[in-house]
Amino acid sequence: MIKKICLTLFVTVSATAFGADDKQLAQAGLKTDFSIVINSMAIIGRQDSDNAAKFYVSAFESYKPEPSDMYKLRMWQSWPAEIEKSQQTALVNWVSANQKALSQLQQGSEMSYFWLAYPEKSPLGRGPLSMYRQVNSLATAMCWRAKLKASDGDFAGAFNDVLAAYKFGRNLTDRPHRLWEQKTGYDIQITAMWTAGMIMSRSKPDIAAIAAFQDQLTSLIQDQTFIYDLKGEQIIVNEAIDMTFEDGAVSLNSLESFKRNLSLTDAQVAQWQNLQKLPTITAARRLYWYVEGILPKSPAQLKFQKINLVEEIDSRSNSNILIQYFRPDIIKDFDLPTRCRAESEAVATICAIKRYQADKGQLAPTLKVLQVTGYIPYEPSDPYSNGILTYIPGAGDFRLYSFGADFKNDNCRMSDWGQSSTGGDQVFWPL
């Protein structure tokens, strides 16, 4: 019954603020407990028993920080056998000290969702997850344990740890997590994929372990949208609008709170004081509608359709100071979900290429052949070319890469998504 009431409240508030009768809302002067709204959205259609929160919180609280000997290690490049002896010892001891935390993290990753509830009548702010700084470090520890297991020949265990980290990241990208939480989740998933790539590059997993890993990874990829979810951000801007206006006019008490919390200048305070409720609601609605329509597009689509995201978002928000502060922060990392998908599909494809090579005694001539023969469900897309990832088989080995952010084929010249003055490709293989 409680969930039904919460669902009704959420639908009513969302429909009113973003697309129903704006005039009616502007005149109503209603105050809503938005913590109830965001918590309701998180649990709709879900069971409390499927929430990973108790496992993840236990993992956060059990976590032991990494020792100073490990600070120079680079997750993307370091392999246990190639680091200094003192660092190897520190690494093994650190992972061992975190067995309880990692066990809790692994159990939580088997749950279907993760949500830490906001306390009732509390400002939403950054949210309850922000009090736990161990999130990234725990995922990193899980990936290091995967590398250690692979180094010892336990490839099934290593890939299980990679998948646990990957699913942990996925749980952070789900509705209605805030954008900063979703970005953290995608970063964790990318780290997990790089770990899987290193395991296949620096060791020799058996084909059975690779096949089992590919099967689970492919299922996870197909179950994820890889698009930012803005529902949490919409609730935040609704809350800001609700706090700003009292009986249709700007509340001076709320204005003082915004001035203090957002460090507003006197000129900005004056702009805030001149806000009107109906135009503010309309501006927020139009901005979010536009951004939600843009989010499914790949970077290549934005480029070739000549869409300047900065200009488009600025034009829809710069005339309203509240919207400027509470607009979705997607410009810098707009392509993070699509990069995560490309990394994930690339790793699954690498698994397929190795399986095909083991079965046929040669490399697949094309990605299409991998698809037709059932080793992959579809050809992996390249978000920077409007095509598929570039695959070039050679004498016993192969190259697999994306064009990267310069949108050009640089012939497998390595660069982190082309983020350099000279361009380059995002190379998935060889590492």
C-alpha positions as CSV (number, residue, x, y, z in Angstrom):
1,M,0.0,0.0,0.0
2,I,2.9,2.4,0.9
3,K,4.5,1.8,-2.6
4,K,1.2,2.5,-4.3
5,I,0.9,5.8,-2.4
6,C,4.5,6.7,-3.2
7,L,4.0,5.9,-6.9
8,T,0.9,8.1,-7.0
9,L,2.9,11.0,-5.4
10,F,5.8,10.6,-7.8
11,V,3.6,10.5,-10.9
12,T,1.6,13.6,-9.7
13,V,4.7,15.7,-8.9
14,S,6.6,14.7,-12.0
15,A,3.6,15.3,-14.4
16,T,2.8,18.6,-12.8
17,A,6.4,20.0,-12.8
18,F,7.4,18.7,-16.2
19,G,4.6,18.8,-18.7
20,A,1.1,19.1,-17.1
21,D,-0.6,22.3,-16.0
22,D,2.4,24.7,-15.2
23,K,0.0,27.5,-14.3
24,Q,-1.8,25.4,-11.7
25,L,1.5,24.5,-10.1
26,A,2.8,28.0,-10.1
27,Q,-0.3,29.1,-8.2
28,A,-0.6,26.2,-5.8
29,G,2.3,27.0,-3.5
30,L,2.5,23.3,-2.5
31,K,5.6,22.0,-0.7
32,T,6.6,18.5,-1.4
33,D,9.0,16.2,0.5
34,F,11.2,15.3,-2.4
35,S,13.1,12.8,-0.4
36,I,9.9,10.7,-0.5
37,V,9.7,11.2,-4.3
38,I,13.2,10.1,-5.0
39,N,13.0,7.1,-2.6
40,S,9.7,6.1,-4.1
41,M,11.2,6.1,-7.6
42,A,14.0,3.9,-6.5
43,I,11.8,1.1,-5.1
44,I,8.9,1.1,-7.6
45,G,8.6,-2.4,-9.0
46,R,11.4,-3.7,-6.8
47,Q,11.6,-5.8,-3.6
48,D,13.6,-4.6,-0.5
49,S,15.2,-8.0,-0.4
50,D,16.8,-7.3,-3.9
51,N,18.5,-4.1,-2.6
52,A,22.3,-4.5,-2.4
53,A,22.6,-1.6,0.2
54,K,23.2,-3.8,3.3
55,F,26.1,-5.6,1.5
56,Y,27.6,-2.5,0.0
57,V,27.4,-0.5,3.2
58,S,29.1,-3.4,5.1
59,A,31.8,-3.4,2.4
60,F,32.3,0.3,2.7
61,E,32.6,0.2,6.5
62,S,34.9,-2.9,6.4
63,Y,37.3,-1.5,3.8
64,K,41.0,-1.1,4.8
65,P,42.8,1.8,2.9
66,E,45.7,0.9,0.6
67,P,49.2,1.2,2.0
68,S,51.6,3.9,0.9
69,D,53.7,1.3,-1.1
70,M,50.8,1.0,-3.5
71,Y,50.3,4.7,-4.3
72,K,52.6,4.6,-7.4
73,L,50.8,1.6,-8.9
74,R,48.7,2.3,-12.0
75,M,45.5,0.2,-12.3
76,W,45.6,0.5,-16.0
77,Q,49.2,-0.7,-16.6
78,S,50.6,-2.5,-13.6
79,W,50.6,-6.3,-13.4
80,P,51.5,-8.1,-10.2
81,A,54.6,-9.9,-11.5
82,E,56.0,-6.7,-13.0
83,I,56.0,-4.5,-9.9
84,E,58.6,-4.2,-7.1
85,K,58.7,-6.9,-4.5
86,S,57.7,-4.5,-1.7
87,Q,54.7,-3.4,-3.8
88,Q,53.8,-7.0,-4.4
89,T,53.9,-7.7,-0.7
90,A,51.9,-4.6,0.1
91,L,49.3,-5.5,-2.6
92,V,48.8,-9.1,-1.4
93,N,48.5,-7.9,2.2
94,W,46.1,-5.2,1.3
95,V,43.8,-7.5,-0.7
96,S,44.0,-10.1,2.1
97,A,43.0,-7.4,4.7
98,N,40.0,-6.6,2.6
99,Q,38.6,-10.1,2.1
100,K,35.5,-9.3,4.2
101,A,34.8,-6.1,2.3
102,L,35.3,-7.8,-1.0
103,S,33.1,-10.7,0.0
104,Q,30.3,-8.2,0.9
105,L,30.9,-6.4,-2.4
106,Q,30.6,-9.6,-4.3
107,Q,27.3,-10.6,-2.5
108,G,25.9,-7.1,-3.2
109,S,26.8,-7.4,-6.9
110,E,24.4,-10.3,-7.2
111,M,21.4,-8.1,-6.1
112,S,19.3,-6.6,-8.8
113,Y,19.6,-3.0,-7.7
114,F,21.3,-0.6,-5.1
115,W,19.7,2.3,-3.3
116,L,20.6,4.2,-0.2
117,A,17.5,5.9,1.0
118,Y,17.4,9.7,1.6
119,P,16.2,10.6,5.1
120,E,12.7,12.2,5.0
121,K,12.4,16.0,4.8
122,S,16.2,16.3,4.1
123,P,17.7,18.5,1.4
124,L,18.7,16.1,-1.3
125,G,22.2,17.6,-1.9
126,R,24.7,15.1,-3.1
127,G,22.9,12.2,-1.4
128,P,23.7,9.5,1.2
129,L,26.3,7.7,-1.0
130,S,28.6,10.8,-0.8
131,M,29.5,10.0,2.8
132,Y,31.3,6.8,1.6
133,R,34.6,7.7,-0.1
134,Q,35.6,4.0,-0.4
135,V,33.4,3.4,-3.5
136,N,36.2,3.6,-6.1
137,S,38.8,2.1,-3.9
138,L,36.7,-1.0,-3.2
139,A,36.2,-1.6,-6.9
140,T,39.9,-1.1,-7.5
141,A,40.7,-3.7,-4.8
142,M,38.3,-6.1,-6.5
143,C,40.1,-5.7,-9.8
144,W,43.5,-6.1,-8.1
145,R,42.3,-9.3,-6.6
146,A,41.2,-10.5,-10.0
147,K,44.8,-9.8,-11.3
148,L,46.3,-11.7,-8.4
149,K,44.0,-14.7,-9.0
150,A,44.8,-14.7,-12.7
151,S,48.5,-14.6,-11.8
152,D,48.0,-17.7,-9.8
153,G,46.1,-19.5,-12.6
154,D,42.6,-19.1,-11.1
155,F,41.0,-17.7,-14.2
156,A,37.4,-18.5,-13.3
157,G,37.9,-16.7,-9.9
158,A,39.6,-13.8,-11.6
159,F,36.8,-13.3,-14.2
160,N,34.2,-13.6,-11.4
161,D,35.9,-10.7,-9.5
162,V,35.9,-8.7,-12.7
163,L,32.2,-9.3,-13.1
164,A,31.5,-8.4,-9.5
165,A,33.2,-5.0,-10.0
166,Y,31.4,-4.5,-13.3
167,K,28.0,-5.2,-11.7
168,F,28.8,-3.0,-8.8
169,G,29.4,-0.1,-11.3
170,R,26.2,-1.0,-13.1
171,N,24.2,-0.7,-9.9
172,L,25.4,2.9,-9.6
173,T,24.2,3.8,-13.1
174,D,20.7,2.7,-12.4
175,R,17.6,5.0,-11.7
176,P,17.4,7.3,-10.0
177,H,21.0,7.8,-8.9
178,R,22.5,11.2,-9.3
179,L,24.7,12.0,-12.3
180,W,27.9,12.0,-10.2
181,E,27.0,8.5,-9.0
182,Q,26.3,7.3,-12.5
183,K,29.6,8.7,-13.7
184,T,31.4,6.8,-10.9
185,G,29.6,3.6,-11.9
186,Y,30.6,3.9,-15.5
187,D,34.2,4.6,-14.5
188,I,34.2,1.5,-12.4
189,Q,32.8,-0.6,-15.3
190,I,35.5,0.7,-17.6
191,T,38.2,-0.2,-14.9
192,A,36.7,-3.7,-14.8
193,M,36.9,-4.1,-18.6
194,W,40.5,-2.9,-18.7
195,T,41.3,-5.5,-16.0
196,A,39.7,-8.2,-18.1
197,G,41.7,-7.1,-21.0
198,M,45.0,-7.2,-19.0
199,I,44.1,-10.7,-17.8
200,M,43.8,-11.9,-21.4
201,S,46.9,-10.0,-22.4
202,R,49.3,-10.8,-19.6
203,S,48.3,-14.4,-18.9
204,K,46.8,-17.4,-20.7
205,P,43.3,-18.0,-19.5
206,D,41.7,-21.3,-20.7
207,I,39.1,-21.0,-23.4
208,A,36.4,-22.5,-21.1
209,A,36.9,-19.6,-18.6
210,I,36.9,-17.0,-21.4
211,A,33.7,-18.5,-22.9
212,A,31.9,-18.4,-19.5
213,F,33.1,-14.9,-18.9
214,Q,32.0,-13.7,-22.4
215,D,28.5,-15.3,-21.9
216,Q,27.9,-13.5,-18.6
217,L,29.4,-10.2,-19.9
218,T,27.3,-10.3,-23.0
219,S,24.1,-10.8,-21.0
220,L,25.0,-7.8,-18.7
221,I,25.7,-5.6,-21.8
222,Q,22.3,-6.4,-23.3
223,D,20.5,-5.6,-20.0
224,Q,22.0,-2.1,-19.7
225,T,21.0,1.0,-21.7
226,F,24.3,2.9,-21.3
227,I,22.4,6.2,-21.2
228,Y,22.4,8.7,-18.4
229,D,19.2,8.7,-16.4
230,L,18.1,12.2,-15.4
231,K,15.2,11.4,-13.1
232,G,17.3,12.1,-10.0
233,E,18.5,15.5,-11.5
234,Q,14.9,16.4,-12.3
235,I,13.8,15.8,-8.8
236,I,16.7,18.1,-7.6
237,V,15.6,20.9,-9.8
238,N,12.0,20.4,-8.7
239,E,13.2,20.7,-5.1
240,A,15.1,23.9,-5.9
241,I,12.1,25.4,-7.6
242,D,9.8,24.3,-4.7
243,M,12.2,25.9,-2.1
244,T,12.6,29.1,-4.1
245,F,8.9,30.1,-4.3
246,E,6.4,30.7,-1.5
247,D,2.9,31.4,-2.7
248,G,4.2,32.2,-6.2
249,A,6.9,34.7,-5.0
250,V,10.5,34.2,-4.2
251,S,11.0,33.2,-0.5
252,L,13.5,35.5,1.2
253,N,14.5,32.7,3.7
254,S,15.1,30.3,0.9
255,L,17.1,32.9,-1.0
256,E,19.4,33.3,2.0
257,S,19.9,29.6,2.1
258,F,20.8,29.4,-1.6
259,K,23.1,32.4,-1.2
260,R,25.0,30.6,1.6
261,N,25.1,27.1,0.1
262,L,25.9,28.2,-3.5
263,S,28.1,31.1,-2.6
264,L,26.1,33.5,-4.7
265,T,27.3,37.1,-5.3
266,D,25.1,40.1,-4.6
267,A,24.4,40.3,-8.4
268,Q,23.4,36.7,-8.5
269,V,21.2,37.1,-5.5
270,A,19.4,40.0,-7.3
271,Q,18.9,37.7,-10.4
272,W,17.5,35.0,-8.2
273,Q,15.2,37.4,-6.4
274,N,13.7,38.4,-9.8
275,L,12.8,34.9,-10.8
276,Q,9.3,34.0,-11.7
277,K,7.8,30.6,-11.0
278,L,6.0,29.7,-14.2
279,P,8.9,30.7,-16.5
280,T,11.3,28.8,-14.3
281,I,9.3,25.7,-14.4
282,T,8.9,26.0,-18.2
283,A,12.6,26.6,-18.7
284,A,13.5,23.5,-16.6
285,R,11.0,21.4,-18.5
286,R,12.2,22.4,-21.9
287,L,15.9,22.0,-20.9
288,Y,15.4,18.5,-19.6
289,W,13.2,17.4,-22.5
290,Y,15.9,18.6,-24.9
291,V,18.8,16.9,-23.0
292,E,16.8,13.6,-22.7
293,G,16.4,13.6,-26.5
294,I,20.1,14.2,-27.0
295,L,21.4,11.5,-24.6
296,P,20.8,8.5,-26.9
297,K,23.0,10.1,-29.6
298,S,26.6,8.9,-30.0
299,P,29.5,11.4,-30.2
300,A,29.7,10.7,-34.0
301,Q,26.0,11.6,-34.4
302,L,26.4,14.9,-32.6
303,K,29.4,15.7,-34.7
304,F,27.9,14.8,-38.1
305,Q,24.6,16.5,-37.2
306,K,26.6,19.6,-36.1
307,I,25.1,19.7,-32.7
308,N,27.0,22.0,-30.3
309,L,26.0,20.6,-26.9
310,V,27.5,23.5,-24.9
311,E,25.7,26.1,-27.0
312,E,22.4,24.2,-27.0
313,I,22.4,23.8,-23.2
314,D,23.5,27.4,-22.6
315,S,20.8,28.8,-24.8
316,R,18.2,26.9,-22.8
317,S,19.5,27.9,-19.3
318,N,21.5,31.1,-19.2
319,S,18.5,33.4,-18.9
320,N,17.6,31.7,-15.6
321,I,20.1,31.6,-12.8
322,L,18.4,28.7,-11.0
323,I,18.5,26.6,-14.1
324,Q,22.2,27.5,-14.5
325,Y,23.0,26.0,-11.1
326,F,20.7,23.0,-11.3
327,R,21.0,21.9,-15.0
328,P,22.3,18.4,-15.7
329,D,26.1,18.3,-15.7
330,I,26.6,16.2,-18.8
331,I,28.8,18.3,-21.1
332,K,32.2,17.2,-19.9
333,D,31.4,13.5,-19.7
334,F,28.6,13.2,-22.2
335,D,30.3,10.3,-24.0
336,L,31.1,8.3,-20.8
337,P,28.2,5.8,-21.2
338,T,28.9,5.2,-24.9
339,R,32.6,4.8,-24.1
340,C,31.7,2.3,-21.4
341,R,29.5,0.4,-23.9
342,A,32.3,0.3,-26.4
343,E,34.9,-0.9,-23.9
344,S,32.4,-3.6,-22.8
345,E,31.6,-4.8,-26.3
346,A,35.3,-4.7,-27.2
347,V,36.2,-7.0,-24.3
348,A,33.3,-9.4,-25.3
349,T,34.6,-9.3,-28.9
350,I,38.2,-10.1,-27.8
351,C,36.8,-13.2,-26.0
352,A,35.0,-14.2,-29.1
353,I,38.1,-13.7,-31.3
354,K,40.2,-15.9,-29.0
355,R,37.5,-18.6,-28.9
356,Y,37.2,-18.6,-32.7
357,Q,40.9,-18.9,-33.0
358,A,41.1,-21.8,-30.6
359,D,38.2,-23.6,-32.4
360,K,39.2,-22.9,-36.0
361,G,43.0,-22.7,-35.7
362,Q,43.0,-19.2,-37.3
363,L,41.7,-15.7,-36.6
364,A,38.3,-14.7,-37.9
365,P,38.7,-12.7,-41.1
366,T,36.0,-10.2,-40.1
367,L,33.7,-9.3,-37.3
368,K,30.8,-10.2,-39.5
369,V,32.1,-13.8,-39.6
370,L,32.1,-13.8,-35.8
371,Q,28.5,-12.8,-35.8
372,V,27.4,-15.2,-38.5
373,T,29.1,-18.1,-36.8
374,G,27.5,-17.2,-33.5
375,Y,30.5,-16.1,-31.5
376,I,29.1,-12.6,-31.0
377,P,25.4,-11.5,-31.2
378,Y,26.1,-8.5,-33.3
379,E,29.1,-6.4,-34.6
380,P,30.3,-4.0,-31.9
381,S,29.6,-0.4,-32.7
382,D,32.1,2.5,-32.7
383,P,30.5,5.6,-31.1
384,Y,33.1,7.7,-32.9
385,S,32.7,6.5,-36.5
386,N,29.0,5.8,-36.9
387,G,30.2,2.3,-37.8
388,I,31.7,-0.7,-36.1
389,L,34.9,-1.2,-34.2
390,T,37.9,-1.6,-36.5
391,Y,39.3,-5.1,-36.5
392,I,42.4,-6.1,-38.4
393,P,43.6,-9.7,-38.2
394,G,47.3,-10.3,-38.6
395,A,49.9,-13.1,-38.4
396,G,48.7,-14.8,-35.2
397,D,47.4,-11.6,-33.5
398,F,44.9,-8.9,-34.3
399,R,44.1,-5.2,-33.7
400,L,40.8,-3.9,-32.4
401,Y,40.1,-0.2,-31.8
402,S,37.8,2.7,-32.0
403,F,38.5,5.9,-34.0
404,G,38.5,7.9,-30.7
405,A,37.5,11.5,-30.1
406,D,39.2,12.9,-33.3
407,F,36.8,10.8,-35.3
408,K,39.6,9.6,-37.6
409,N,41.2,6.2,-38.2
410,D,44.8,6.7,-37.0
411,N,45.8,3.2,-37.8
412,C,45.7,1.9,-34.3
413,R,48.0,4.6,-32.8
414,M,47.3,4.5,-29.1
415,S,45.7,7.4,-27.3
416,D,43.1,7.5,-24.5
417,W,40.0,8.0,-26.6
418,G,42.0,10.4,-28.8
419,Q,42.4,12.9,-26.0
420,S,45.7,14.4,-27.1
421,S,46.9,17.2,-29.3
422,T,47.9,14.7,-31.9
423,G,44.8,12.6,-31.9
424,G,44.9,8.8,-31.9
425,D,42.7,5.8,-31.5
426,Q,41.3,4.0,-28.5
427,V,43.1,0.6,-28.8
428,F,41.4,-2.3,-27.1
429,W,43.9,-4.9,-28.5
430,P,46.8,-5.3,-28.3
431,L,47.2,-3.7,-24.9
